[in-house]
């Protein structure tokens, strides 16, 4: 039996539980009747040979006919449309998560086994009405997601990270790692923000701060963007990258390709690869950073450093590739430096003091990004990175952010500004960003 036939069969044969919604029993019965009317092989044939839209159109005709039978004519028009859509989502799409993936306002989907299903909209977590009915149903939907990518999720490979063709990132965890059933997290790739101007329009930072960051990029400052999960680090990195001159060659290196360049004519995009089922073919971020040095880059952009590749990134910044950029997880500038030291020690058997010297000479600027309690994202503080007399890292605040007042202040002249660039400084009397 094919994967598609197994998906349909498992959904039809699953035992009915106490319904979470009034239409649950009707939906289960309608799926059974669809299989009885057309047969598993016929349904699989329609889905396998047609586009998704065409398959939904063809199967919806049969579903409408089933709903028009004598004993179902009492069902209202709104419930009819919902029943048809939900059955098609499970037969052709990805079950309860399909409408969430189709909704452009949803940015992340989180499946917590069969107990709950959450999604993020406008920076807030909301609980979905429907959940998966069994762990088997979740695994089969994950199979449907991963099959075109040549990946699988099972006991021998219980953790999978993948990027879909549309750019969405998928993380799936199954038993024995996930104790309460399979867990799936899908971060949707919106691709809506490519410029600093867009972040200014959203209120993520004021215009003068955007001009300051733009000048930092054009001055070939080595920049690290730091922040927590979901704080907008990659979005900010993408916006900063758009400020790079078209005369320069850019090499981007990512675990899952998210950076997008709409206008730049000379970009080489590289993506890491996990080992195959046989345990072969792995290409790490560190492998790609090392290889990028042989590709004549003017700038190297690493989507995120999280391990020994930190050493190669710092060396690239110190060996003529000024203006390189990356992101890392950290709550403050001090934490960012500490994390860089710890990660560098994975790949460099040197004392922490010598590693700090390497960081102090490599990095020029740390920019913080933060997700507020309201779900909004802010580009908060920025600090210059210099070398102290004892060789350690010295941090000098340039921009500070008052979260309570939602206010940015320029507290020091940026060292990368040259004569004639004073226009980037804020006019506090005329330029304020509303909360």
C-alpha positions as CSV (number, residue, x, y, z in Angstrom):
1,X,0.0,0.0,0.0
2,X,1.4,3.4,-0.9
3,X,2.1,6.2,1.6
4,X,-0.9,8.1,0.4
5,X,-3.2,5.1,0.8
6,X,-1.9,4.5,4.3
7,X,-2.6,8.1,5.2
8,X,-6.2,7.9,4.0
9,X,-6.7,4.5,5.5
10,X,-5.4,5.4,8.9
11,X,-7.6,8.5,9.0
12,X,-10.7,6.5,8.1
13,X,-10.0,3.7,10.5
14,X,-9.0,5.8,13.5
15,X,-11.4,5.2,16.4
16,X,-13.9,8.0,17.1
17,X,-13.1,9.8,20.4
18,X,-15.1,12.4,22.2
19,X,-15.4,15.1,19.5
20,X,-13.7,18.4,20.1
21,X,-16.2,20.1,17.7
22,X,-19.7,19.4,16.8
23,X,-18.8,18.4,13.2
24,X,-16.2,15.8,14.3
25,X,-18.5,12.7,14.0
26,X,-19.9,14.0,10.6
27,X,-16.4,14.6,9.3
28,X,-15.3,11.0,10.2
29,X,-18.4,9.5,8.6
30,X,-18.0,11.6,5.5
31,X,-14.4,10.3,5.1
32,X,-15.6,6.7,5.4
33,X,-18.3,7.4,2.8
34,X,-15.8,9.0,0.4
35,X,-13.5,5.9,0.6
36,X,-16.5,3.6,0.2
37,X,-17.8,5.5,-2.8
38,X,-14.4,5.9,-4.7
39,X,-12.1,3.4,-3.1
40,X,-8.6,4.0,-1.7
41,X,-6.8,3.3,-5.0
42,X,-9.0,5.7,-6.9
43,X,-8.5,8.5,-4.4
44,X,-4.7,7.9,-4.3
45,X,-4.7,8.0,-8.1
46,X,-6.5,11.3,-8.2
47,X,-4.2,12.8,-5.6
48,X,-1.0,11.4,-7.1
49,X,-1.7,12.4,-10.7
50,X,-3.1,15.9,-10.3
51,X,-2.0,19.1,-8.7
52,X,-3.3,19.8,-5.2
53,X,-5.8,22.3,-6.4
54,X,-7.1,20.0,-9.2
55,X,-7.3,17.1,-6.7
56,X,-9.3,19.1,-4.2
57,X,-11.7,20.2,-7.0
58,X,-12.3,16.7,-8.2
59,X,-12.8,15.2,-4.7
60,X,-15.0,18.1,-3.6
61,X,-17.6,17.1,-6.3
62,X,-18.0,13.7,-4.7
63,X,-18.1,15.1,-1.2
64,X,-20.8,17.6,-2.2
65,X,-22.8,14.7,-3.7
66,X,-22.5,12.8,-0.4
67,X,-23.7,15.8,1.5
68,X,-26.7,16.2,-0.8
69,X,-28.0,12.7,0.1
70,X,-31.4,12.6,1.9
71,X,-30.2,12.1,5.5
72,X,-27.7,15.1,5.3
73,X,-29.8,17.8,3.7
74,X,-30.4,19.4,7.1
75,X,-26.7,20.5,7.3
76,X,-26.3,24.2,6.9
77,X,-24.3,25.8,4.1
78,X,-21.6,27.1,6.3
79,X,-21.1,23.7,8.0
80,X,-21.1,22.0,4.5
81,X,-18.2,24.2,3.4
82,X,-16.4,23.5,6.6
83,X,-16.9,19.7,6.4
84,X,-15.7,19.6,2.8
85,X,-12.6,21.7,3.5
86,X,-11.7,19.6,6.6
87,X,-12.0,16.3,4.8
88,X,-10.0,17.6,1.8
89,X,-7.3,18.9,4.2
90,X,-7.0,15.4,5.7
91,X,-7.1,13.5,2.4
92,X,-5.2,15.8,0.2
93,X,-3.4,18.2,2.5
94,X,-1.9,18.1,6.0
95,X,-4.9,17.6,8.2
96,X,-5.6,20.1,11.0
97,X,-2.5,22.2,10.2
98,X,-3.4,22.8,6.5
99,X,-5.7,25.8,7.1
100,X,-3.0,27.3,9.4
101,X,-0.3,26.9,6.7
102,X,-2.7,28.5,4.2
103,X,-3.3,31.5,6.5
104,X,-0.8,34.3,5.6
105,X,-1.3,35.9,9.1
106,X,0.0,32.7,10.9
107,X,3.8,32.7,11.3
108,X,4.4,29.5,13.2
109,X,2.5,26.2,13.8
110,X,3.2,24.0,16.9
111,X,1.8,20.4,17.2
112,X,2.2,19.0,20.7
113,X,1.2,15.4,20.1
114,X,-2.5,14.7,20.2
115,X,-3.1,17.0,23.2
116,X,-2.9,20.4,21.7
117,X,-2.2,22.4,18.5
118,X,-1.0,26.0,18.8
119,X,-0.1,28.7,16.3
120,X,1.4,32.2,16.3
121,X,-0.4,35.2,14.9
122,X,0.7,38.8,15.4
123,X,3.4,37.6,17.9
124,X,0.8,35.9,20.1
125,X,0.3,32.2,20.7
126,X,-3.3,30.9,20.1
127,X,-4.8,27.4,20.5
128,X,-6.4,25.8,17.4
129,X,-9.9,24.3,17.6
130,X,-8.8,21.0,16.1
131,X,-6.0,18.6,17.0
132,X,-4.6,15.4,15.5
133,X,-6.5,12.3,16.5
134,X,-3.6,9.9,16.9
135,X,0.2,9.8,16.9
136,X,0.0,7.7,13.8
137,X,-1.8,10.4,12.0
138,X,0.8,13.0,12.9
139,X,3.6,10.7,11.7
140,X,1.9,10.1,8.4
141,X,1.5,13.8,7.9
142,X,5.2,14.3,8.7
143,X,6.0,11.6,6.2
144,X,4.0,13.5,3.6
145,X,6.0,16.6,4.4
146,X,9.4,14.9,4.4
147,X,9.0,12.4,1.5
148,X,9.7,14.9,-1.3
149,X,12.9,15.9,0.6
150,X,14.2,12.3,0.9
151,X,14.0,12.5,4.7
152,X,12.2,10.4,7.3
153,X,11.2,10.5,11.0
154,X,11.2,7.2,12.9
155,X,12.8,5.6,16.0
156,X,16.2,5.3,14.3
157,X,16.0,9.0,13.3
158,X,13.8,10.7,15.9
159,X,14.8,14.3,15.2
160,X,14.5,15.9,11.8
161,X,15.2,19.5,10.7
162,X,14.2,20.4,7.2
163,X,13.4,23.3,4.9
164,X,10.4,23.0,2.6
165,X,10.5,24.2,-1.0
166,X,8.6,27.3,-0.1
167,X,11.2,28.2,2.6
168,X,9.2,27.1,5.6
169,X,11.4,25.4,8.3
170,X,10.2,22.2,9.9
171,X,11.4,20.5,13.1
172,X,9.9,17.2,14.0
173,X,10.6,15.0,17.1
174,X,9.2,11.5,17.6
175,X,9.5,8.7,20.2
176,X,11.6,7.8,22.1
177,X,12.8,11.4,22.3
178,X,9.2,12.9,22.4
179,X,7.5,11.3,25.4
180,X,3.9,12.5,24.9
181,X,3.7,11.9,21.1
182,X,5.3,13.4,18.0
183,X,6.0,17.1,18.2
184,X,6.1,19.2,15.1
185,X,7.1,22.9,14.8
186,X,6.8,24.7,11.4
187,X,8.1,28.2,11.1
188,X,6.6,29.8,8.0
189,X,8.8,31.9,5.7
190,X,7.0,35.1,5.0
191,X,9.7,36.8,2.9
192,X,7.9,40.1,3.4
193,X,10.8,42.1,4.9
194,X,13.9,42.7,2.9
195,X,14.8,46.3,3.7
196,X,15.5,48.4,6.8
197,X,12.8,50.8,5.6
198,X,10.2,48.0,6.2
199,X,11.4,47.6,9.8
200,X,11.1,51.3,10.3
201,X,7.5,51.3,8.9
202,X,6.7,48.5,11.4
203,X,8.1,50.5,14.3
204,X,10.9,48.1,15.0
205,X,13.4,51.0,15.0
206,X,13.5,54.7,14.2
207,X,14.7,56.1,10.9
208,X,17.9,57.6,12.3
209,X,18.8,54.2,13.8
210,X,18.2,52.5,10.4
211,X,20.5,55.1,8.7
212,X,23.2,54.4,11.3
213,X,23.0,50.7,10.7
214,X,23.1,51.2,6.9
215,X,26.2,53.3,7.3
216,X,27.8,50.6,9.4
217,X,27.2,48.0,6.6
218,X,28.5,50.4,3.9
219,X,31.6,51.1,6.1
220,X,32.3,47.3,6.1
221,X,31.8,46.9,9.8
222,X,31.8,43.2,11.0
223,X,28.4,42.9,12.7
224,X,26.8,40.3,15.0
225,X,23.0,40.4,15.5
226,X,22.1,38.8,18.8
227,X,18.8,38.1,20.4
228,X,16.5,35.3,21.7
229,X,14.4,32.8,19.7
230,X,11.9,34.5,17.5
231,X,13.3,38.0,18.2
232,X,13.7,38.8,14.5
233,X,17.5,38.2,14.2
234,X,17.3,36.7,10.7
235,X,14.9,39.3,9.5
236,X,17.3,42.1,10.7
237,X,20.3,40.3,9.1
238,X,18.4,40.1,5.8
239,X,17.6,43.8,6.0
240,X,21.2,44.7,6.8
241,X,22.5,42.5,3.9
242,X,20.3,44.5,1.5
243,X,22.5,47.5,2.2
244,X,25.6,45.9,0.7
245,X,26.9,47.4,-2.5
246,X,26.0,45.6,-5.7
247,X,29.7,45.8,-6.6
248,X,30.5,43.1,-4.0
249,X,30.3,39.4,-4.1
250,X,28.3,37.9,-1.2
251,X,28.4,34.3,0.0
252,X,25.6,33.3,2.4
253,X,25.8,30.2,4.7
254,X,22.8,28.9,6.5
255,X,21.5,25.8,8.3
256,X,18.2,26.4,6.5
257,X,18.2,28.9,3.7
258,X,16.1,31.9,4.8
259,X,18.0,35.0,3.6
260,X,16.6,36.5,0.4
261,X,18.1,39.0,-2.0
262,X,15.6,40.6,-4.4
263,X,18.0,43.0,-6.1
264,X,21.6,42.1,-5.5
265,X,23.1,40.6,-8.6
266,X,26.0,38.6,-7.1
267,X,25.0,36.3,-4.3
268,X,26.1,32.7,-3.7
269,X,23.8,30.8,-1.3
270,X,25.0,27.8,0.5
271,X,23.0,25.5,2.8
272,X,24.2,22.9,5.3
273,X,23.1,19.3,4.9
274,X,22.4,16.6,7.5
275,X,23.7,13.1,7.1
276,X,21.6,10.7,5.0
277,X,19.8,7.7,6.5
278,X,23.0,5.7,5.9
279,X,25.0,8.3,7.9
280,X,26.8,9.8,5.0
281,X,26.9,13.1,3.1
282,X,26.8,15.5,6.0
283,X,28.0,19.1,5.2
284,X,28.3,21.3,8.3
285,X,28.2,25.1,8.7
286,X,31.9,24.9,9.5
287,X,32.6,23.0,6.2
288,X,30.8,25.7,4.3
289,X,32.5,28.6,6.0
290,X,35.9,27.0,5.3
291,X,34.9,26.5,1.7
292,X,33.5,30.0,1.3
293,X,37.0,31.4,1.9
294,X,38.0,29.8,-1.4
295,X,35.2,31.3,-3.3
296,X,36.5,34.9,-3.5
297,X,33.9,36.4,-1.3
298,X,33.8,40.1,-0.5
299,X,31.5,39.4,2.4
300,X,30.5,36.2,4.2
301,X,27.1,36.1,5.9
302,X,26.5,33.2,8.2
303,X,22.8,32.8,9.1
304,X,23.7,31.7,12.7
305,X,26.8,30.5,14.5
306,X,26.1,27.9,17.1
307,X,29.3,25.8,17.3
308,X,32.9,25.4,16.2
309,X,32.2,27.3,13.0
310,X,32.5,30.4,15.2
311,X,36.3,30.0,14.9
312,X,36.3,30.1,11.1
313,X,33.9,33.1,11.1
314,X,36.1,35.1,13.3
315,X,39.2,34.2,11.2
316,X,37.3,35.3,8.1
317,X,36.6,38.6,9.7
318,X,40.3,38.9,10.7
319,X,41.7,38.0,7.3
320,X,40.4,40.6,4.9
321,X,36.7,39.8,4.7
322,X,35.6,43.0,6.5
323,X,31.9,43.6,6.5
324,X,30.9,40.0,7.3
325,X,27.8,39.4,9.4
326,X,26.2,36.7,11.5
327,X,23.6,36.1,14.2
328,X,23.7,34.2,17.5
329,X,21.4,33.5,20.5
330,X,22.1,35.9,23.4
331,X,20.1,38.1,25.7
332,X,22.7,40.9,26.1
333,X,25.9,42.1,24.4
334,X,27.9,40.6,27.3
335,X,26.1,37.2,26.9
336,X,26.9,37.4,23.2
337,X,30.6,37.8,23.9
338,X,30.5,34.9,26.4
339,X,28.7,32.7,23.9
340,X,31.3,33.5,21.2
341,X,34.1,32.5,23.6
342,X,32.4,29.3,24.6
343,X,31.6,28.3,20.9
344,X,35.2,29.2,19.8
345,X,36.7,26.9,22.4
346,X,34.9,24.0,20.7
347,X,37.2,24.5,17.7
348,X,40.2,26.3,19.1
349,X,42.3,24.8,21.9
350,X,43.4,28.2,23.3
351,X,42.9,30.1,26.6
352,X,39.8,32.2,26.8
353,X,41.9,35.4,27.0
354,X,43.4,34.7,23.6
355,X,40.0,33.9,22.1
356,X,38.7,37.2,23.5
357,X,41.5,39.0,21.7
358,X,40.4,37.3,18.5
359,X,36.8,38.4,19.0
360,X,37.9,42.0,19.9
361,X,39.8,42.4,16.7
362,X,37.2,40.6,14.5
363,X,33.9,42.1,15.6
364,X,33.1,45.8,15.3
365,X,29.4,46.0,16.3
366,X,26.8,43.9,18.2
367,X,23.2,44.8,17.5
368,X,20.5,43.4,19.8
369,X,17.0,42.3,18.7
370,X,14.2,41.6,21.1
371,X,10.7,40.3,21.1
372,X,8.4,42.3,23.4
373,X,5.8,40.8,25.7
374,X,3.1,42.2,23.2
375,X,4.6,40.1,20.4
376,X,6.2,43.1,18.7
377,X,9.9,43.0,17.7
378,X,12.3,45.8,18.4
379,X,15.9,46.4,17.2
380,X,17.1,47.5,20.6
381,X,20.7,48.5,21.6
382,X,23.9,48.6,19.7
383,X,27.4,48.5,21.1
384,X,30.8,48.9,19.5
385,X,33.3,46.1,20.1
386,X,36.9,47.2,20.8
387,X,40.0,45.8,22.4
388,X,40.8,46.8,25.9
389,X,44.4,47.4,27.0
390,X,44.6,44.0,28.6
391,X,43.5,42.3,25.3
392,X,40.0,41.6,26.5
393,X,36.7,42.7,24.8
394,X,35.5,46.2,25.6
395,X,31.9,47.1,24.8
396,X,30.9,50.7,24.3
397,X,27.2,51.5,24.0
398,X,26.2,53.5,20.9
399,X,22.4,53.2,21.0
400,X,20.3,52.4,24.0
401,X,16.7,51.4,24.2
402,X,14.2,52.1,27.0
403,X,11.6,49.4,26.8
404,X,9.1,51.1,29.2
405,X,9.1,54.3,27.1
406,X,9.7,52.6,23.8
407,X,12.5,55.1,23.1
408,X,15.9,54.9,21.5
409,X,18.8,57.2,22.3
410,X,22.1,57.8,20.6
411,X,24.6,57.9,23.5
412,X,27.9,58.0,21.7
413,X,29.2,58.9,18.3
414,X,29.6,55.7,16.2
415,X,33.3,55.1,15.5
416,X,32.6,54.1,11.9
417,X,31.1,57.5,11.0
418,X,33.2,59.7,8.8
419,X,33.0,63.4,8.1
420,X,29.8,64.2,6.3
421,X,27.8,61.4,7.9
422,X,26.3,63.4,10.7
423,X,22.9,63.2,9.0
424,X,22.4,59.8,10.6
425,X,22.2,61.3,14.1
426,X,18.6,61.6,15.4
427,X,16.8,64.9,15.6
428,X,15.1,64.3,19.0
429,X,12.8,67.2,18.5
430,X,11.3,65.9,15.3
431,X,11.9,62.2,15.0
432,X,10.2,59.9,17.5
433,X,8.9,56.4,17.0
434,X,5.5,55.8,18.5
435,X,5.0,52.7,20.6
